[in-house]
Amino acid sequence: MTGWYVDDRCTNCDVARQLAPGLIAEADGASRVVREPDGETEVRLLYTAAYACPTRSVHPGPGLRLDPALDPFPTAVDDTGTVLLCGHNSTHTAGANSYLLRRPSGTAMMIDTPRWNRELADRYAAVAGPVTDVLLTHRDHAAHGRRYADHYGARLWIHEGDLDAAPDADRVVTGTEPQEIAPGVTVHPLPGHTRGSVLYLADDRYCFSGDSFYWSRTTGDFEIAESVTWYSVEELAVSLARTAGLLRCEWVLPGHGERRRLPPAETRSRLLALADRAALMRPRPIDFTAVRW
């Protein structure tokens, strides 16, 4: 074996494929490096994938270590720098993506959490600003919430439906109606994937959808992971029908699956269509291999 490779700890979470398209692809139920990088730009894409991979399965070569100087995280999602992708995904959150949301006050909010590491936590705050709130989208992503919140002296948020996953949360979202939790930031309860799933909408531009929906490269549309719905796919359909028409955003930023930027009107129409498709879905056995990345 020579050059970049993915080791056998890969869980097929799709994170590396999102960040190094054309260099890492799926084969036999796992990610594989399909060609060597051509130039510095592609090397950096592989480093981005490597430093996001929750199992640290992406390597530059046998016996070679990653160069810490090429760790790109946190990295801006768009040219405004308002949202930063944290990278350093955690096995304790099923490898979910997490984000930092900068606010006009100079502070920041963390949406879901990367792996816990004190130096990482300090790096995030140094780049994004003091973190005032850690916003959990649902129970599956709660693993490091309290540690990050305590480190920052921040408030930890979760919905009452998933409160047992973060019983020491500082703020508990209730009911199913949207609520403004900070200037420009609204939480929309979205029970379905779990009983306490929510999404956060910021500045009518960024939608942090947790595990409720994502952009699928396979279908070229927004999808729900109906084969990995822990609470109720019927309830998720109701939630989407109630919520899709209220959302105005350019970016959909999920915990799992692709991020996608679209004109707000197209995002809304696609989410309304997703709600219609979801209404036809019925419960099925949990099957991670059936997710259409």
CORMO-V448255 format. One record per pair of residues at least 12 apart in sequence whose C-alpha atoms are under 8 Angstrom apart, sorted by sequence separation. I is the first residue (numbers start at 1). J is the second residue. If there is no record, write none. Layout:
[[I;J] [I;J]]
This chain:
[[22;34] [23;35] [46;58] [73;85] [74;86] [85;97] [86;98] [98;110] [99;111] [157;169] [160;172] [176;188] [177;189] [187;199] [188;200] [198;210] [212;224] [213;225] [250;262] [22;35] [23;36] [73;86] [74;87] [85;98] [86;99] [98;111] [99;112] [156;169] [157;170] [158;171] [159;172] [160;173] [176;189] [187;200] [188;201] [197;210] [199;212] [211;224] [212;225] [250;263] [12;26] [17;31] [23;37] [73;87] [85;99] [86;100] [98;112] [99;113] [134;148] [155;169] [156;170] [157;171] [158;172] [159;173] [160;174] [175;189] [176;190] [186;200] [187;201] [197;211] [198;212] [211;225] [249;263] [250;264] [16;31] [73;88] [84;99] [85;100] [97;112] [98;113] [134;149] [155;170] [156;171] [157;172] [158;173] [159;174] [160;175] [185;200] [186;201] [197;212] [249;264] [83;99] [84;100] [97;113] [98;114] [133;149] [155;171] [157;173] [173;189] [185;201] [186;202] [248;264] [12;29] [14;31] [83;100] [84;101] [97;114] [108;125] [185;202] [248;265] [250;267] [12;30] [83;101] [96;114] [184;202] [185;203] [193;211] [249;267] [11;30] [12;31] [47;66] [82;101] [83;102] [184;203] [193;212] [248;267] [249;268] [10;30] [51;71] [82;102] [93;113] [108;128] [132;152] [134;154] [136;156] [138;158] [146;166] [184;204] [192;212] [248;268] [10;31] [51;72] [81;102] [82;103] [107;128] [108;129] [110;131] [113;134] [131;152] [132;153] [133;154] [134;155] [135;156] [136;157] [137;158] [138;159] [145;166] [247;268] [20;42] [51;73] [106;128] [107;129] [108;130] [109;131] [112;134] [130;152] [131;153] [132;154] [133;155] [134;156] [135;157] [136;158] [137;159] [146;168] [190;212] [23;46] [47;70] [48;71] [92;115] [106;129] [107;130] [108;131] [109;132] [110;133] [111;134] [112;135] [113;136] [131;154] [132;155] [133;156] [134;157] [135;158] [139;162] [142;165] [146;169] [245;268] [47;71] [48;72] [89;113] [90;114] [91;115] [100;124] [106;130] [107;131] [108;132] [109;133] [110;134] [111;135] [112;136] [133;157] [138;162] [139;163] [142;166] [212;236] [244;268] [6;31] [20;45] [47;72] [48;73] [89;114] [90;115] [107;132] [108;133] [109;134] [110;135] [111;136] [112;137] [6;32] [19;45] [20;46] [44;70] [88;114] [89;115] [90;116] [102;128] [109;135] [111;137] [139;165] [245;271] [5;32] [6;33] [19;46] [87;114] [88;115] [101;128] [102;129] [121;148] [139;166] [244;271] [245;272] [5;33] [20;48] [86;114] [100;128] [113;141] [116;144] [244;272] [4;33] [19;48] [20;49] [112;141] [113;142] [115;144] [19;49] [112;142] [113;143] [114;144] [121;151] [159;189] [18;49] [113;144] [116;147] [240;271] [241;272] [244;275] [4;36] [17;49] [113;145] [116;148] [162;194] [240;272] [3;36] [16;49] [112;145] [161;194] [162;195] [163;196] [15;49] [16;50] [53;87] [54;88] [161;195] [162;196] [240;274] [241;275] [52;87] [53;88] [54;89] [55;90] [113;148] [161;196] [162;197] [193;228] [194;229] [240;275] [241;276] [258;293] [16;52] [51;87] [52;88] [53;89] [54;90] [55;91] [160;196] [161;197] [193;229] [194;230] [195;231] [257;293] [15;52] [16;53] [51;88] [52;89] [54;91] [159;196] [192;229] [193;230] [194;231] [195;232] [215;252] [238;275] [15;53] [86;124] [158;196] [159;197] [192;230] [193;231] [194;232] [214;252] [237;275] [48;87] [159;198] [192;231] [193;232] [214;253] [237;276] [191;231] [192;232] [193;233] [214;254] [54;95] [191;232] [192;233] [213;254] [216;257] [217;258] [237;278] [238;279] [53;95] [192;234] [207;249] [212;254] [214;256] [215;257] [216;258] [236;278] [237;279] [192;235] [193;236] [204;247] [205;248] [206;249] [207;250] [209;252] [210;253] [211;254] [214;257] [215;258] [11;55] [84;128] [191;235] [192;236] [204;248] [205;249] [206;250] [207;251] [208;252] [209;253] [210;254] [211;255] [214;258] [215;259] [234;278] [10;55] [96;141] [191;236] [192;237] [204;249] [205;250] [206;251] [207;252] [208;253] [209;254] [210;255] [211;256] [214;259] [215;260] [233;278] [234;279] [9;55] [94;140] [190;236] [201;247] [204;250] [205;251] [206;252] [207;253] [208;254] [209;255] [210;256] [10;57] [93;140] [94;141] [192;239] [206;253] [208;255] [234;281] [9;57] [93;141] [191;239] [201;249] [222;270] [233;281] [234;282] [8;57] [92;141] [93;142] [190;239] [221;270] [222;271] [233;282] [234;283] [7;57] [74;124] [93;143] [189;239] [190;240] [233;283] [6;57] [7;58] [92;143] [223;274] [232;283] [6;58] [7;59] [222;274] [5;58] [6;59] [74;127] [190;243] [4;58] [5;59] [224;278] [4;59] [5;60] [139;194] [188;243] [226;281] [4;60] [5;61] [138;194] [230;286] [3;60] [4;61] [139;196] [226;283] [227;284] [229;286] [3;61] [138;196] [139;197] [226;284] [227;285] [228;286] [2;61] [3;62] [138;197] [227;286] [228;287] [1;61] [2;62] [137;197] [138;198] [227;287] [228;288] [1;62] [137;198] [227;288] [137;199] [137;200] [227;290] [228;291] [227;291] [226;291] [225;291] [225;292] [137;209] [138;210] [137;210] [219;292] [137;211] [218;292] [217;292] [218;293] [216;292] [217;293] [216;293] [215;293] [15;95] [13;94] [13;95] [15;97] [111;208] [112;255] [97;254] [98;255] [97;255] [96;255] [97;256] [96;256] [95;256] [18;257] [18;258] [15;256] [14;256] [15;257] [13;256] [14;257] [29;289] [14;293]]
